[in-house]
Amino acid sequence: MCRVIVICNQKGGVAKTTSTVNLGIGLVKEGRKVLLIDADPQGSLTASLGYVEPDELKTTLATIMMAVINEEEIQPTDGILHHKEGVDLLPGNIELSALEVIMGNVMSRELIMKEYVEQLRERYDYILIDCMPSLGMITINALVSADLVLIPVQAAYLPVKGLQQLIKTISMVKRRLNRKLQIQGILLTMVDFRTNYAKDIASRVHETYGAEIEIFHTVIPFSVKAAEASAEGISILTYCPGNKVGIAYKNLTQEVLSYEN
Ligand SMILES: Nc1ncnc2c1ncn2[C@@H]1O[C@H](COP(=O)(O)OP(=O)(O)OP(=O)(O)O)[C@@H](O)[C@H]1O
């Protein structure tokens, strides 16, 4: 059974892309077939897997969604790239911004991505969708396509307001468009264990949301190696396997796998 996980938070720079890459490749290393979809016009997921000029790619999530809108014939594998670490990637680029505007006039516009993702379910064990930092129509499409939402939260400020908006949007999508949608958990990222502040934020997230939402036991520490790995176009699991961030993503992978049972 394929599981579609959306990595989502409308706050920018909270490690959505880093978590998509390292959880995705972590799952590949555990023998799962994984597709990553870049649903961010910045194309950071695409770039951090080594395709450093996302805007030059011909077939991307935007062109595929446009083909669905125009009812053109597409093969499910069109545009999918194979990364050297064994993960597949449907790239994304700036054309997603234009698409978001065009979609304003399209009938059943929330369902476009789902129509495509459904065709891919039989080919993969996991499909991870990396969202842009906004709750616009592309992100809504990702939530409608998904089974689970993973919410990275940077332990650097108290994210209460932003998270409430996100949780409200997820509940609305669940009520109106995708009844099976579940929040898999909040993932605390970039935690600097040397500071009391980070520890304080972590415990306040537990106090505020712990009763309502799962919080992953795994916490992702802060390390500059995370940025170095993405500049090399590979996961931190391969770039620096013994690094604390790599170890944390391996633990996160095990937690995600434990939901298979
Ligand atoms: N554990 C970590 N320790 C230190 N730096 C990190 C860590 N995880 C990610 N980063 C860095 O933080 C920055 C933001 O991370 P990332 O791009 O994954 O966030 P994002 O939520 O996807 O951003 P956006 O909202 O712009 O799409 C990047 O420079 C990344 O390399």
The ligand as a MOL file (V3000), in Angstrom:
LIG
                    3D

  0  0  0     0  0            999 V3000
M  V30 BEGIN CTAB
M  V30 COUNTS 31 33 0 0 0
M  V30 BEGIN ATOM
M  V30 1 N 19.1310 20.4360 10.8270 0
M  V30 2 C 19.5900 21.5280 10.2520 0
M  V30 3 N 20.6330 22.2090 10.7750 0
M  V30 4 C 21.0900 23.3400 10.1830 0
M  V30 5 N 20.5940 23.8620 9.0550 0
M  V30 6 C 19.5500 23.2230 8.4830 0
M  V30 7 C 19.0050 22.0310 9.0410 0
M  V30 8 N 17.9610 21.6380 8.2370 0
M  V30 9 C 17.8990 22.5320 7.2480 0
M  V30 10 N 18.8410 23.4900 7.3670 0
M  V30 11 C 19.0880 24.6430 6.4850 0
M  V30 12 O 18.0690 25.6140 6.7250 0
M  V30 13 C 17.6790 26.2350 5.5100 0
M  V30 14 C 16.1770 26.0040 5.2820 0
M  V30 15 O 15.9500 24.6120 5.1410 0
M  V30 16 P 14.9320 24.0450 4.0510 0
M  V30 17 O 15.2230 24.6250 2.6980 0
M  V30 18 O 14.9220 22.5780 4.1750 0
M  V30 19 O 13.5970 24.6800 4.6120 0
M  V30 20 P 12.1770 24.8470 3.8970 0
M  V30 21 O 11.1620 24.8400 4.9760 0
M  V30 22 O 12.0140 23.8230 2.8270 0
M  V30 23 O 12.3030 26.2620 3.2180 0
M  V30 24 P 11.2230 26.9950 2.2520 0
M  V30 25 O 10.0830 27.3650 3.1170 0
M  V30 26 O 11.9740 28.1640 1.7170 0
M  V30 27 O 10.8340 25.9920 1.1890 0
M  V30 28 C 18.5440 25.6130 4.4140 0
M  V30 29 O 19.6560 26.4360 4.1970 0
M  V30 30 C 18.9770 24.2810 5.0150 0
M  V30 31 O 20.2000 23.8050 4.4910 0
M  V30 END ATOM
M  V30 BEGIN BOND
M  V30 1 1 1 2
M  V30 2 1 2 3
M  V30 3 2 2 7
M  V30 4 2 3 4
M  V30 5 1 4 5
M  V30 6 2 5 6
M  V30 7 1 6 7
M  V30 8 1 6 10
M  V30 9 1 7 8
M  V30 10 2 8 9
M  V30 11 1 9 10
M  V30 12 1 10 11
M  V30 13 1 11 12
M  V30 14 1 11 30
M  V30 15 1 12 13
M  V30 16 1 13 14
M  V30 17 1 13 28
M  V30 18 1 14 15
M  V30 19 1 15 16
M  V30 20 2 16 17
M  V30 21 1 16 18
M  V30 22 1 16 19
M  V30 23 1 19 20
M  V30 24 2 20 21
M  V30 25 1 20 22
M  V30 26 1 20 23
M  V30 27 1 23 24
M  V30 28 2 24 25
M  V30 29 1 24 26
M  V30 30 1 24 27
M  V30 31 1 28 29
M  V30 32 1 28 30
M  V30 33 1 30 31
M  V30 END BOND
M  V30 END CTAB
M  END
